[in-house]
Amino acid sequence: MIRRIALLFAFAVALAGSATAQELQVPVWPTQPPPSAAPAEPPAEAAPSVPLPMGHNLQLVAVMGGQTGVIRSGITWRIFRDTGDEPQLIQTSELASPSFQLDPGVYFVHATFGLASAARRLVLGASPLVETLTINAGGLVLGGFINDQAIPPDQLRFNVYVPVGGDPEGRVVVQDIKGGVLIRLPEGNYRVVSKYGDSNAITNADLRVEAGKVTEATLRHRAATVTLKLVAAPGTEALANTAFSVLTPGGDTIREAIGAFPSMTLAEGEYVAIARNGGKVYTQDFSVKSGVDRDIEVLVKDTPDPQPAGRR
């Protein structure tokens, strides 16, 4: 019995792990508002008022942990037959409250909601059964700021990790999610890593997602966008077909680009710009201050020929 449940959950983890970024981006929290008057039993655990269709003997309902309303969209149901060995998947549904016609026997019911899930073992007989599963899931909406200015959501990308042992980024559960979308996650602790732009502007935070609640978190970046130019003199036209490299003072390459004036977002700090054009190499030290976007001009500096010996 324990082995069969373990197999079911292993299969469920694989299914949940295949969720795409598009599946996780939903604009609203899909639960039905609770009734105005609370009955003696929570409505989430009560049978639906609509009777089972003729010939159907199982109806499924899912509720959010910490809430009283049923989940009305965004859920996937899977029915497994208990074969005595590995559970056999026999039916699926994406309806909010599906009904099934099943032979009497032992089954496993699994529900996924984003990356959260719940499962239960059922014994079906001749009588109809209405079963309610509680999914302990919460929502997470992420954003970013530079100083007091919000960063456009499409310029941010987030990875969400669950800790494993002493590693706060032990296992990634969500990758490359942009800002401002609702991510459905199981209740628990997470490490969020935010990247602003496509260079080294990265920050992180440890957050907790609670069942039935939406956590809105804003991560603060210290970065700015710079535009590189190779010029013959300050304020003049940038030279085309220039290859740029941006390095740390220690020599680590941060970014490379080709063009007359490429732009890049860099973390606050000190850098060295290297420009290559026409077989010659030019360098310029520069600094990045958080929230201060600016142009970085690399000057073409011609080295004078050595003077003849004895000439004053």
C-alpha positions as a Markdown table, in Angstrom:
| # | Residue | x | y | z |
|---|---|---|---|---|
| 1 | Met | 0.0 | 0.0 | 0.0 |
| 2 | Ile | 2.7 | 2.4 | 1.0 |
| 3 | Arg | 4.7 | 1.6 | -2.2 |
| 4 | Arg | 1.6 | 2.2 | -4.4 |
| 5 | Ile | 1.0 | 5.6 | -2.8 |
| 6 | Ala | 4.7 | 6.4 | -3.3 |
| 7 | Leu | 4.5 | 5.5 | -6.9 |
| 8 | Leu | 1.4 | 7.7 | -7.4 |
| 9 | Phe | 3.1 | 10.7 | -5.8 |
| 10 | Ala | 6.3 | 10.2 | -7.8 |
| 11 | Phe | 4.1 | 10.2 | -11.0 |
| 12 | Ala | 2.3 | 13.3 | -9.7 |
| 13 | Val | 5.6 | 15.1 | -9.0 |
| 14 | Ala | 6.7 | 14.4 | -12.6 |
| 15 | Leu | 3.4 | 15.8 | -13.9 |
| 16 | Ala | 3.5 | 18.9 | -11.8 |
| 17 | Gly | 7.1 | 19.5 | -12.7 |
| 18 | Ser | 6.1 | 19.7 | -16.4 |
| 19 | Ala | 4.0 | 22.8 | -15.9 |
| 20 | Thr | 5.0 | 25.6 | -18.3 |
| 21 | Ala | 5.3 | 29.2 | -17.6 |
| 22 | Gln | 2.1 | 29.9 | -19.6 |
| 23 | Glu | 0.1 | 27.5 | -17.4 |
| 24 | Leu | 1.3 | 29.4 | -14.3 |
| 25 | Gln | 0.4 | 32.8 | -15.5 |
| 26 | Val | -3.3 | 33.5 | -14.6 |
| 27 | Pro | -4.8 | 36.9 | -13.9 |
| 28 | Val | -7.2 | 36.0 | -11.0 |
| 29 | Trp | -7.3 | 33.7 | -8.0 |
| 30 | Pro | -9.8 | 31.0 | -9.2 |
| 31 | Thr | -12.0 | 30.3 | -6.2 |
| 32 | Gln | -15.7 | 30.8 | -5.8 |
| 33 | Pro | -16.7 | 33.4 | -3.2 |
| 34 | Pro | -18.1 | 31.9 | 0.0 |
| 35 | Pro | -21.8 | 32.2 | 0.7 |
| 36 | Ser | -23.1 | 35.2 | 2.7 |
| 37 | Ala | -24.3 | 32.9 | 5.6 |
| 38 | Ala | -21.9 | 30.3 | 6.9 |
| 39 | Pro | -23.6 | 26.9 | 7.4 |
| 40 | Ala | -22.8 | 24.5 | 10.3 |
| 41 | Glu | -20.5 | 22.6 | 8.0 |
| 42 | Pro | -17.9 | 24.4 | 5.8 |
| 43 | Pro | -19.3 | 24.7 | 2.2 |
| 44 | Ala | -16.0 | 23.4 | 0.8 |
| 45 | Glu | -16.6 | 20.0 | 2.4 |
| 46 | Ala | -20.3 | 19.9 | 1.5 |
| 47 | Ala | -21.6 | 18.0 | -1.6 |
| 48 | Pro | -22.5 | 20.1 | -4.6 |
| 49 | Ser | -26.1 | 20.9 | -4.9 |
| 50 | Val | -26.3 | 19.6 | -8.5 |
| 51 | Pro | -27.0 | 15.8 | -8.5 |
| 52 | Leu | -24.7 | 13.4 | -10.2 |
| 53 | Pro | -25.5 | 12.7 | -13.8 |
| 54 | Met | -27.3 | 9.4 | -14.6 |
| 55 | Gly | -24.9 | 6.5 | -14.4 |
| 56 | His | -22.1 | 8.4 | -12.7 |
| 57 | Asn | -21.0 | 7.4 | -9.3 |
| 58 | Leu | -18.2 | 9.7 | -8.5 |
| 59 | Gln | -18.1 | 13.5 | -8.3 |
| 60 | Leu | -14.9 | 15.5 | -7.4 |
| 61 | Val | -14.6 | 18.9 | -5.8 |
| 62 | Ala | -11.4 | 20.8 | -4.8 |
| 63 | Val | -11.0 | 23.5 | -2.2 |
| 64 | Met | -8.1 | 25.8 | -1.3 |
| 65 | Gly | -6.5 | 25.3 | 2.1 |
| 66 | Gly | -7.4 | 28.3 | 4.2 |
| 67 | Gln | -10.5 | 29.2 | 2.1 |
| 68 | Thr | -14.1 | 28.1 | 2.1 |
| 69 | Gly | -14.9 | 28.3 | -1.6 |
| 70 | Val | -14.4 | 25.6 | -4.2 |
| 71 | Ile | -11.8 | 26.0 | -6.9 |
| 72 | Arg | -13.6 | 26.7 | -10.1 |
| 73 | Ser | -10.9 | 26.7 | -12.8 |
| 74 | Gly | -7.3 | 25.8 | -13.5 |
| 75 | Ile | -7.4 | 22.3 | -11.9 |
| 76 | Thr | -6.5 | 19.0 | -13.5 |
| 77 | Trp | -8.0 | 15.7 | -12.2 |
| 78 | Arg | -6.5 | 12.3 | -12.8 |
| 79 | Ile | -8.1 | 8.9 | -11.8 |
| 80 | Phe | -5.8 | 5.9 | -11.2 |
| 81 | Arg | -7.0 | 2.4 | -10.7 |
| 82 | Asp | -5.3 | 0.5 | -7.9 |
| 83 | Thr | -4.0 | -2.6 | -9.7 |
| 84 | Gly | -2.1 | -4.0 | -6.7 |
| 85 | Asp | 1.2 | -2.8 | -8.2 |
| 86 | Glu | 1.8 | 0.5 | -10.1 |
| 87 | Pro | -1.4 | 2.6 | -10.3 |
| 88 | Gln | -3.0 | 2.7 | -13.7 |
| 89 | Leu | -4.1 | 6.1 | -15.1 |
| 90 | Ile | -7.6 | 5.6 | -16.6 |
| 91 | Gln | -9.3 | 9.0 | -16.8 |
| 92 | Thr | -8.4 | 12.7 | -16.7 |
| 93 | Ser | -10.5 | 15.9 | -16.6 |
| 94 | Glu | -10.0 | 19.7 | -16.5 |
| 95 | Leu | -13.5 | 20.5 | -15.3 |
| 96 | Ala | -13.8 | 22.2 | -12.0 |
| 97 | Ser | -16.1 | 19.5 | -10.6 |
| 98 | Pro | -16.1 | 16.5 | -12.9 |
| 99 | Ser | -18.2 | 13.4 | -12.7 |
| 100 | Phe | -17.1 | 9.9 | -13.5 |
| 101 | Gln | -18.7 | 6.6 | -14.2 |
| 102 | Leu | -16.5 | 3.9 | -12.7 |
| 103 | Asp | -16.8 | 0.3 | -11.8 |
| 104 | Pro | -16.8 | -0.6 | -8.1 |
| 105 | Gly | -13.2 | -0.9 | -6.8 |
| 106 | Val | -10.3 | 0.9 | -5.3 |
| 107 | Tyr | -8.9 | 4.1 | -6.9 |
| 108 | Phe | -6.5 | 6.9 | -6.4 |
| 109 | Val | -7.7 | 10.5 | -7.2 |
| 110 | His | -5.0 | 13.1 | -7.9 |
| 111 | Ala | -5.7 | 16.9 | -8.4 |
| 112 | Thr | -3.1 | 19.4 | -9.6 |
| 113 | Phe | -3.5 | 23.2 | -9.3 |
| 114 | Gly | -0.4 | 24.9 | -10.8 |
| 115 | Leu | 2.5 | 23.2 | -9.0 |
| 116 | Ala | 0.4 | 22.3 | -6.0 |
| 117 | Ser | -1.4 | 18.9 | -5.7 |
| 118 | Ala | -3.5 | 16.6 | -3.5 |
| 119 | Ala | -4.3 | 12.9 | -3.7 |
| 120 | Arg | -6.6 | 10.5 | -2.0 |
| 121 | Arg | -7.4 | 6.7 | -2.1 |
| 122 | Leu | -11.1 | 5.9 | -2.6 |
| 123 | Val | -13.1 | 2.7 | -2.3 |
| 124 | Leu | -16.2 | 2.9 | -4.7 |
| 125 | Gly | -19.2 | 0.7 | -4.2 |
| 126 | Ala | -22.7 | 0.8 | -5.6 |
| 127 | Ser | -23.7 | 4.1 | -4.0 |
| 128 | Pro | -22.7 | 7.5 | -5.6 |
| 129 | Leu | -19.9 | 9.3 | -3.8 |
| 130 | Val | -18.9 | 13.0 | -3.7 |
| 131 | Glu | -15.3 | 13.5 | -2.7 |
| 132 | Thr | -13.7 | 16.8 | -1.7 |
| 133 | Leu | -9.9 | 17.3 | -1.9 |
| 134 | Thr | -8.1 | 20.2 | -0.1 |
| 135 | Ile | -5.1 | 21.6 | -2.0 |
| 136 | Asn | -2.7 | 23.6 | 0.3 |
| 137 | Ala | -1.7 | 26.1 | -2.3 |
| 138 | Gly | -1.0 | 29.8 | -2.3 |
| 139 | Gly | -0.2 | 32.5 | -4.8 |
| 140 | Leu | 3.0 | 34.5 | -5.5 |
| 141 | Val | 3.2 | 37.7 | -7.5 |
| 142 | Leu | 6.7 | 39.1 | -8.0 |
| 143 | Gly | 7.9 | 42.6 | -9.0 |
| 144 | Gly | 11.0 | 44.7 | -8.8 |
| 145 | Phe | 12.1 | 48.3 | -8.0 |
| 146 | Ile | 15.1 | 50.5 | -8.8 |
| 147 | Asn | 15.3 | 53.1 | -6.0 |
| 148 | Asp | 11.6 | 54.3 | -6.0 |
| 149 | Gln | 10.8 | 53.4 | -9.6 |
| 150 | Ala | 9.0 | 50.2 | -10.6 |
| 151 | Ile | 10.8 | 48.1 | -13.1 |
| 152 | Pro | 8.7 | 47.1 | -16.2 |
| 153 | Pro | 7.6 | 43.5 | -15.7 |
| 154 | Asp | 8.9 | 42.4 | -19.1 |
| 155 | Gln | 12.4 | 43.4 | -18.1 |
| 156 | Leu | 12.4 | 41.0 | -15.1 |
| 157 | Arg | 12.8 | 37.3 | -14.9 |
| 158 | Phe | 12.3 | 35.1 | -11.8 |
| 159 | Asn | 13.4 | 31.7 | -10.8 |
| 160 | Val | 11.8 | 30.1 | -7.7 |
| 161 | Tyr | 13.6 | 27.4 | -5.7 |
| 162 | Val | 12.7 | 25.2 | -2.8 |
| 163 | Pro | 15.4 | 24.6 | -0.2 |
| 164 | Val | 17.0 | 21.1 | 0.0 |
| 165 | Gly | 19.1 | 20.4 | 3.1 |
| 166 | Gly | 21.2 | 23.5 | 3.7 |
| 167 | Asp | 21.0 | 24.7 | 0.1 |
| 168 | Pro | 18.4 | 27.5 | -0.3 |
| 169 | Glu | 18.4 | 26.9 | -4.1 |
| 170 | Gly | 18.3 | 23.1 | -3.8 |
| 171 | Arg | 15.6 | 22.5 | -6.5 |
| 172 | Val | 14.1 | 24.9 | -9.0 |
| 173 | Val | 10.3 | 24.7 | -9.3 |
| 174 | Val | 9.6 | 27.7 | -11.6 |
| 175 | Gln | 12.0 | 29.2 | -14.2 |
| 176 | Asp | 12.0 | 32.3 | -16.3 |
| 177 | Ile | 8.7 | 33.8 | -15.1 |
| 178 | Lys | 8.2 | 37.5 | -15.8 |
| 179 | Gly | 7.0 | 39.9 | -13.2 |
| 180 | Gly | 3.4 | 40.6 | -12.4 |
| 181 | Val | 1.9 | 37.1 | -13.0 |
| 182 | Leu | 0.3 | 34.9 | -10.4 |
| 183 | Ile | 2.3 | 31.7 | -9.7 |
| 184 | Arg | 0.4 | 28.9 | -8.0 |
| 185 | Leu | 2.7 | 27.1 | -5.5 |
| 186 | Pro | 2.3 | 24.6 | -2.6 |
| 187 | Glu | 2.4 | 26.1 | 0.8 |
| 188 | Gly | 6.0 | 26.5 | 2.0 |
| 189 | Asn | 9.3 | 28.4 | 2.0 |
| 190 | Tyr | 11.0 | 29.4 | -1.2 |
| 191 | Arg | 14.1 | 31.3 | -2.5 |
| 192 | Val | 13.3 | 33.8 | -5.3 |
| 193 | Val | 16.1 | 34.9 | -7.6 |
| 194 | Ser | 15.4 | 38.0 | -9.7 |
| 195 | Lys | 17.3 | 39.0 | -12.8 |
| 196 | Tyr | 16.9 | 42.5 | -14.3 |
| 197 | Gly | 18.0 | 42.8 | -17.9 |
| 198 | Asp | 20.4 | 40.2 | -19.4 |
| 199 | Ser | 23.7 | 40.8 | -17.6 |
| 200 | Asn | 24.6 | 40.7 | -13.9 |
| 201 | Ala | 21.8 | 42.6 | -12.2 |
| 202 | Ile | 20.6 | 39.8 | -9.9 |
| 203 | Thr | 19.1 | 39.8 | -6.4 |
| 204 | Asn | 17.3 | 37.3 | -4.2 |
| 205 | Ala | 14.9 | 37.0 | -1.3 |
| 206 | Asp | 13.5 | 34.2 | 0.9 |
| 207 | Leu | 9.7 | 34.1 | 1.0 |
| 208 | Arg | 6.9 | 32.0 | 2.5 |
| 209 | Val | 3.8 | 31.1 | 0.6 |
| 210 | Glu | 0.7 | 30.5 | 2.7 |
| 211 | Ala | -2.3 | 28.4 | 1.7 |
| 212 | Gly | -5.2 | 30.3 | 0.4 |
| 213 | Lys | -3.3 | 33.6 | 0.3 |
| 214 | Val | -1.6 | 35.6 | -2.4 |
| 215 | Thr | 1.9 | 36.9 | -1.5 |
| 216 | Glu | 3.0 | 40.0 | -3.4 |
| 217 | Ala | 6.8 | 40.5 | -3.1 |
| 218 | Thr | 8.9 | 43.3 | -4.6 |
| 219 | Leu | 12.6 | 42.8 | -4.9 |
| 220 | Arg | 14.9 | 45.8 | -5.0 |
| 221 | His | 17.7 | 45.9 | -7.5 |
| 222 | Arg | 20.8 | 48.2 | -7.5 |
| 223 | Ala | 21.5 | 48.6 | -11.1 |
| 224 | Ala | 21.4 | 50.9 | -14.1 |
| 225 | Thr | 21.3 | 50.8 | -17.9 |
| 226 | Val | 24.4 | 52.1 | -19.8 |
| 227 | Thr | 24.9 | 52.7 | -23.5 |
| 228 | Leu | 28.4 | 52.1 | -24.8 |
| 229 | Lys | 29.9 | 54.3 | -27.6 |
| 230 | Leu | 33.3 | 54.5 | -29.3 |
| 231 | Val | 33.8 | 58.1 | -30.2 |
| 232 | Ala | 36.6 | 60.2 | -31.7 |
| 233 | Ala | 35.9 | 63.0 | -29.3 |
| 234 | Pro | 33.4 | 63.6 | -26.5 |
| 235 | Gly | 29.8 | 64.1 | -27.8 |
| 236 | Thr | 30.6 | 63.0 | -31.4 |
| 237 | Glu | 29.0 | 60.3 | -33.5 |
| 238 | Ala | 29.5 | 56.7 | -32.3 |
| 239 | Leu | 31.7 | 54.5 | -34.6 |
| 240 | Ala | 29.9 | 51.6 | -36.2 |
| 241 | Asn | 31.1 | 48.0 | -36.3 |
| 242 | Thr | 32.6 | 48.2 | -32.8 |
| 243 | Ala | 33.0 | 45.1 | -30.6 |
| 244 | Phe | 32.6 | 45.9 | -26.9 |
| 245 | Ser | 33.5 | 43.8 | -23.8 |
| 246 | Val | 32.6 | 44.8 | -20.3 |
| 247 | Leu | 34.8 | 43.4 | -17.5 |
| 248 | Thr | 35.1 | 43.7 | -13.8 |
| 249 | Pro | 38.3 | 45.3 | -12.4 |
| 250 | Gly | 39.5 | 41.8 | -11.7 |
| 251 | Gly | 39.2 | 40.8 | -15.4 |
| 252 | Asp | 35.9 | 38.8 | -15.4 |
| 253 | Thr | 33.9 | 39.3 | -18.5 |
| 254 | Ile | 30.3 | 40.4 | -17.8 |
| 255 | Arg | 28.9 | 41.1 | -21.2 |
| 256 | Glu | 30.0 | 41.3 | -24.9 |
| 257 | Ala | 28.2 | 43.1 | -27.7 |
| 258 | Ile | 28.7 | 44.4 | -31.2 |
| 259 | Gly | 27.3 | 47.7 | -32.6 |
| 260 | Ala | 27.5 | 51.4 | -32.6 |
| 261 | Phe | 25.8 | 51.9 | -29.3 |
| 262 | Pro | 24.8 | 48.7 | -27.5 |
| 263 | Ser | 22.9 | 49.1 | -24.2 |
| 264 | Met | 23.1 | 46.8 | -21.2 |
| 265 | Thr | 21.8 | 46.7 | -17.6 |
| 266 | Leu | 24.6 | 46.3 | -15.0 |
| 267 | Ala | 24.7 | 45.9 | -11.3 |
| 268 | Glu | 26.0 | 48.9 | -9.3 |
| 269 | Gly | 29.8 | 48.8 | -9.3 |
| 270 | Glu | 33.1 | 49.5 | -11.1 |
| 271 | Tyr | 33.8 | 48.2 | -14.7 |
| 272 | Val | 36.2 | 48.4 | -17.6 |
| 273 | Ala | 34.9 | 48.8 | -21.2 |
| 274 | Ile | 37.0 | 47.5 | -24.0 |
| 275 | Ala | 36.2 | 48.6 | -27.6 |
| 276 | Arg | 37.7 | 46.9 | -30.7 |
| 277 | Asn | 37.4 | 48.7 | -34.0 |
| 278 | Gly | 39.6 | 48.6 | -37.1 |
| 279 | Gly | 42.2 | 46.3 | -35.6 |
| 280 | Lys | 42.8 | 48.7 | -32.6 |
| 281 | Val | 41.8 | 48.3 | -29.0 |
| 282 | Tyr | 40.6 | 51.1 | -26.7 |
| 283 | Thr | 39.7 | 51.0 | -23.0 |
| 284 | Gln | 37.7 | 53.1 | -20.6 |
| 285 | Asp | 37.1 | 52.7 | -16.8 |
| 286 | Phe | 33.6 | 53.6 | -15.7 |
| 287 | Ser | 31.2 | 53.1 | -12.7 |
| 288 | Val | 27.5 | 52.3 | -12.5 |
| 289 | Lys | 25.3 | 54.0 | -9.9 |
| 290 | Ser | 21.9 | 52.5 | -9.1 |
| 291 | Gly | 19.1 | 54.2 | -11.0 |
| 292 | Val | 21.4 | 56.4 | -13.0 |
| 293 | Asp | 21.2 | 55.5 | -16.7 |
| 294 | Arg | 23.8 | 57.1 | -18.9 |
| 295 | Asp | 26.1 | 56.9 | -21.9 |
| 296 | Ile | 29.7 | 55.6 | -21.6 |
| 297 | Glu | 32.0 | 57.0 | -24.2 |
| 298 | Val | 35.2 | 55.2 | -25.0 |
| 299 | Leu | 37.6 | 57.7 | -26.6 |
| 300 | Val | 39.7 | 56.9 | -29.6 |
| 301 | Lys | 43.2 | 57.7 | -28.4 |
| 302 | Asp | 46.0 | 57.8 | -31.0 |
| 303 | Thr | 49.4 | 57.1 | -29.5 |
| 304 | Pro | 51.9 | 59.7 | -30.8 |
| 305 | Asp | 55.0 | 58.4 | -32.6 |
| 306 | Pro | 58.2 | 58.5 | -30.5 |
| 307 | Gln | 60.3 | 61.7 | -31.1 |
| 308 | Pro | 63.7 | 61.2 | -32.8 |
| 309 | Ala | 66.7 | 61.0 | -30.5 |
| 310 | Gly | 68.2 | 64.3 | -29.5 |
| 311 | Arg | 65.1 | 66.3 | -30.5 |
| 312 | Arg | 63.8 | 68.8 | -27.8 |
